[in-house]
Structure formats: structure tokens, C-alpha cells
Amino acid sequence: MCTCWGGIRSATRTADSAGATGTSGRDTKTLLNSTLQDSSLQPGAFAPDGAQPAEAVDLLPLYPKPAPSNEADYNELDDNPRYQVFRLNSRFLRNERLVRVYLPEAYLHDSERRFPVLYLHDGQNLFDPRTAYLRGHTWRAHSTADRLTREGRTRPVILVGLDNTGIRRMSEYTPTRDPMRGGGEGELYGKLLVEELRPALASRFRVEDGPENTGLGGSSLGGLISLALGLEHPDVFGRLAVMSPSLWWNNRSVFEWLAQRAPLKTSKIRPRFAPPPPEYPHPRLWLDIGTHEGLRHVRDADMLHRRLIDRGWRDGIDLRYLKVPGGLHNEDAWANRFDQMLTFLFPPQKES
């Protein structure tokens, strides 16, 4: 039996002490096992940026396959009430996907407190080693977030992983249509996030509102769409994680996208009595790239960094650019810098 709310369908479950209900613990395991039987969501059925699975073809050096790893850490999620999984039906994209929610520990102990949210694309790769593109290799997002919170290095944050839909990943994660590759459903995907997922989560969980409490992030094409949607909706997403972004898409059209939505810094000298130009809100933005991801990709990231500075972002204040020596384009690489990203986007609040 399923309950429906805000487009999200979940197995019926008794509310826990924190007030968050849904599929968790062993119910989550049952849902995931049934999901793994769906060929469109099977591990390895989709590769970064539309590449074929590693089992079918030798991938380019851009996507090297790491050594096998064990899957023991999934056991901690099996019975964890802070990990909940739901299905989201979108009227905009006319499809269904899983939404994976990981609550901070404080959520269970303070029933009045509200928490910031970080929405992340490619939810299959964040927590569960069984559903990761490279089986066994996840971002370890939940364990890293828990550690950083315990150490006082970041605010407690609700992590929300939105699964991709496999064959439509490229289309949904691209803001413009490429004449050769197609795509360009990013606007509809943005509507899913802003008009469907956000209200549904707010009705279900104790979410802290406002752009300063709402982040959006991803890697590769997920980094591209995070940048594009963050520029399109700065009033919604005030924290952006742009990791190894695929800026090459559609002849680098994202740079024009940036120019249209974030004007260049104007000179402090302006004609007498002239009104000041309108202020463009600058989301706090994390940008990174690995030096072994390809020279073109590194140069594109360098260019984006310069363009952001030209438009008013300030290094170390609302912008951080990390260039990782030897960094590759895979889940292990993004997992290894997830901690730095999270501490920059959601630093601990200063005592008043």
C-alpha cells in the first residue's frame, strides 16, 4: 500500500519521534530491492554524460574504473531511520524517480528545529553502493556529513539525492539543446525541483526556507545543470556545488547563459545622479576540477572562474575554486572532496 503526497509516493509507515515519516530502515531495503529489478534503474545502466556502461565498452581515460571495493557500509543504512526513500512523479517531465533523504542526527533529537537542505543530482551514487554507477563506489555523503557535523565544521544539513532516470539523464541535465546531441530539458527539470520536490519536502520534513538555507549540487552534467539552475533561480538556490562541470555542452553555451543572467561588474564611477545598477544575488558557489580530467575541461573551469570574478563573485567569500592535482572524473574523486565542498557551502553558524 502506498501513500501519496505532493507527487511523492511512499510505503505507509508509523511516524517516528522526529515527525518524519516514510520509507526507512527495512522498508527502504524492500523498496530498493524492487527498484533494482527495474531495468531503467539498474546499476551500470547509465554512465556519466551518456557514455556506455563500463561492462559494455572500454570508457575513455576520462572515466577510469577504480579498483573494486566492499559494500559493507550499506548495512548502516538498512536500519537507519534517518535514511528514507520515496518515489517522485513529475507532471513536468512525465516520469518517476527515487528521492533519497538523509536526515542529520539532530533532526531526531530536536522536534522544533528546522534544517537547511542540499539537493544533489544522481542520487544513485550518493549513499548506496548497490545502486552506484560503479558498483560499490559512492560519494559517502551521509557518513561525511555526519562526521563534519560532529566535528563542528558544518551545519547539520538534510541531504536530498534525486535519482537520474537513466536514458534521459543527458536531456534533463542540460539547460540548452545541442543541435547534434539533443537534450535541453533542464528548464523542465528545474520546474520539477522548484515546483514539485521542494514543496513536497517542505510539507513532509522540517526544512529551513530561504536561499541561504537551500543548496543545489552535482558533478559532470550534474555540475552543469546546478550552475544553470542556480543562475536561473538565485532566489531559491543560494548555495551551489559545481563539481567537474561539463561546460563543453552545446559549444559552451553556459557562458552565454551566465552573461545573460549575471551582468559584469560595473565601474564604481558613474554619471552624476545616475541610479546604481540593480544588484544581482550571488549564490555562494563551490567550483572544482581535477587536473587529470582533460585539458579542455580544466581550461573551461579556469574560464568559468574568471567569468565569475568578473561578475562580482569574490574568492574565499562567496566563491571557492579548487583545482585538484591528479584529480579524475569519477565518484571516488568527488567523494574525496565532498567534505571541503560541504564545509564551504554550509559553514557552522556564528554564535549571536
N, C-alpha and C positions, 0 to 999 in steps of 0.2 A: 504494500500500500504506500502511496506517496502523498505528500502534502505539497501544495503549490503556493508560492508567494513571490510576487514581483518577477515572475518569469523563471524563478528557480524552483526546481522540484527536488525534494529530499525525502529520504526514508523517515517515517514518523519515529520520534524519539522523545523520551521524557526530558524536560528541561533540567539542566544541571544547576548547580548552586550559583553560577555566574549569570544565568539568564540567557545563555546562548544555547540554542537547540539545533538539531540537525543530525547528519550522519557523522558519527565519530566512533573511535575505538573499533570494535569488531564489526560494527555496521559499515564503517568505512571500508574495511577489508573486503566485505561481501560485495559492496558496490564496485570496488576497484577490480575484483576478480571478474565480475560480469563485464566490466568495461574492457578488460583485456581480450575478451572474446570478439570485440568489435574490430574488424579488420582495418577500419579507418583510423583507429586509435592505437593500434598495436605498436609496441616499442620498435624503433628502427624503420617504421613505415614512412617517416618523413625526415629529411636531412636539412641542415642549415641552407637557407636561400635556395631551396628547390633542388639541391643535389640529391642523387640517388643514395639509398641506404648503403652502408659500408659492406653489407653482405652481398650486394648486387654488383658493385663496381668499386675499383680502387679509387678512392677520393683523391682530389688534388692535395698537394702538401699543405694547403691552407687548412685542411681538416684532418690532421693526423689522428689516428685512433690510439688512445692511451692503452697502457697495459691493463689487463683485467683486474677488477677489484672485488672485494667481498661485498655482500649485500646485508650484512648483519645489522647495520644501523636502521634498517626499515622496521625492525622489531619494536623499536622505541615508539613508533607511530601507531602500531597496531592497536594499542590500548590507551592511547593518549587522547584525553577528552579535548585537548587544545587543538587537535588537528581534525578538521571537518571538511567533508567533500560534498558538493552539491552539483546539480545539473542546471545549466542556464540555457533557456530557449530564447533566441533573439528574433524579434519581429523584423528587425532591420536587415539582418543577414540571412534569415530564414534557415537557421541551423541550430545545432545544440552542441554544447561542450561542457566539460567539467570545470568547476571552480573549486580550488583548494585553498582553505583558510587555515592559517596557523596563528593562534592567539598567544600573546605574551603571558608569562606566568602570572603577572599582576592582575590580569583580567579575571582570574578565578578568585582572587582574594579581596578585590575592591569592587563591589557591585554598583557603585555610583560613578566610578571613574570612566572617562571616555579616552579613546586611544587614537593616535594617528594611523594612517593606512598607507602601505606601499603596494601598489598594483604592479604585478610583474607578468610579462608575456611568457609563452612557452612553459606553462605551469607544470607540464610533464617532467621537466628537467630540474625542478627546484628542490623537491623533498624526497620523492620515492624512487629508489634505484631501479625498481622493476619497470617503470614507465619511461625512464630517461632514454633519449635518443641513442646514446652509447650506454647500454645496459650496465648499471652499477655506478655510473658517474653522474652525480647530481651537483647542484650548487651548494648543498648542505646548508641551505638558507636558514632553516629552523634552528639547527644547533649553533650556527654562528651568531644569529640574533640573540639566542638565549645567553650565550657566553658574553657578548658585548653588553647586554643589559645587566648581567650580574656584576660585571666589572665597572659599571657606571660610565661606560664610554658612549652609550647611545640611549635614546629614549625607548621605552617599551613600544613596539610598533606591531600592528596587525599586518601580517604578510598575506597577500591575496594573489595566488597564482592562477591565471586564466589560461587553460589549455589552448593550444592551437588546434586547428581542425584538419591537419594533415595536408591534403591536396590543395586546400585554399589558403594555406599559410602565407604564401608569397603574395597573393592578391590582397588579403586582409592587412598585411603588414607593410603595404606600400601606399604612400599618400598620392601618388600620381600614376597615370597609366603609361607604360612604356610601349612604344609602337611595335616592338618585336616580342616582348615578353608578356605583355598584357598587364594584369594587376590593376591597382588603383582603387581598391575597396577600403582604403584607410579611413575615409570620411565616415562610411557606414560602421566600421569597427569602432571609431571614436564615439559614434552615437550609442553603440552597444555599451561602451564603458560609462559614458556620462549619463545617459538617459535610462539605462536598464540596470546595469550592475551596481552602480553607486547607490541609487535609491533602494534597491533590494537589500544591499548590505546594511545601509543605514537603518532600515526597518527591522533588521534582524540582530545586529550587533551594536555595541556602544561605540560608535565611530565619532571621532572628533572632527568637526567640519572645518572648512576653510582651506585655501590653497597652501597655507603654511603647514598644514597637517596632512596633506594629500600628495603622495608621490606616484610616479609612473616610471617604469624602467624595463629594460630588456637588453639583449645582445644581438649583434648581427642585424638582420632585418628588424628584430625587436628593438634594437637601439635606434634605428632609423625612424620607426613609427613613434617611438617615445618622444624623440626630438620634434617630429612634425606635429603631433597632437599636443605636446607641451606648448609649442609656439601658437597653435590654434586656440588653445584653451588655457591661457595663463591664469585666468580667474578660477580655474578648477584645480589644475596641477601645478603646485608651487615648488615641487621637488622632482628633478629629472635625473634618471640614471641612463646615460647614453654610452653603452659599453660596446666596443668594437663595432661601431655603426657601419652599415652598408651604404655609405654615402654615394657610392658609384651608381646607385639605381637611377635609371632613366636619364643618363647623361648628367648626373649630379644635380638634378632638378631641385633638390632640397636646399641648395644655396639660394636659388631664386625664391623659394618658399620662405627662407629666413629673411631675405631682403625685403619681401613684401610685408612681413609681419613684425619685424624688429628694425626700426629705422636706425641709420647711422647716428653716432653721437654728433650733436651739433656743437659748434664753437660757442664758448661762453660769451663771445662778443656778438651782439645782435643789435639791429637798429633800435634807436630810442623809441620807447613806448610800444615796441612790438611785443605781443604776448609770448610767453615762453611756450615752447613746443610741448605737446602732450607727453606725459611720462608713459613709457612702455614698461609694464611689470616684467621684471627679470626673474624667472624661476631660478632657484638655486640648482646649479647644473653640474653634474659629475660627467666627465668625458674621459674615456681611456682607449688605449690601443696597444697591442703587442708589436714589438719591432719585427717579429717573425710572421706577421700576418700578411705580409706582402708590401712592397714599397709603395704601390699605388694607394693602398689603404692607409698607410702611415702618413703619406703626403696629404691625403684628403682630411684626415683627422687634424693634422697641423693647420691646414687651411681653415677648417671649422673653428679651431681655437682662435685663430687670428680674427676671423669674422665676428666671433662673439665679443672679443675685446673691442673691436671697432664699434660695436653696437651697445657698449656700456657695461658688459659683464666685467667683473673685477676678479683677477686671480687671487685665490685664497680667501675671498669674501663670499661671493655668490657663484664662483666658478673654480673648479679644480680639474686640471688636465694631468692625467697620469700616463706616461709612456713607459711601458714595461719592457725592459731589456730581455730579449729572448721569448717574449710572450707569444703564445699561439692562439688560434681561433677555435677553442673548444670549451666544454663545460668545466674541465678542471681549471683552466686558466681563469674563467670568470668566478669560479668558486674561491680561488685563491685571493681575489681582490674584492670579494663581496663585503668583507669586513671594513675595508677602507672606504668603500662607497657608502655603506650604511652609516658609519660614524660621521661622514661629511654631510650627508643629507639630513640626518636626524640626530644632531649632537644633543647631549643632555641639556635640559633646561637650566638656566641660571636661577639660583635662589633669589626670590624677590625680597 
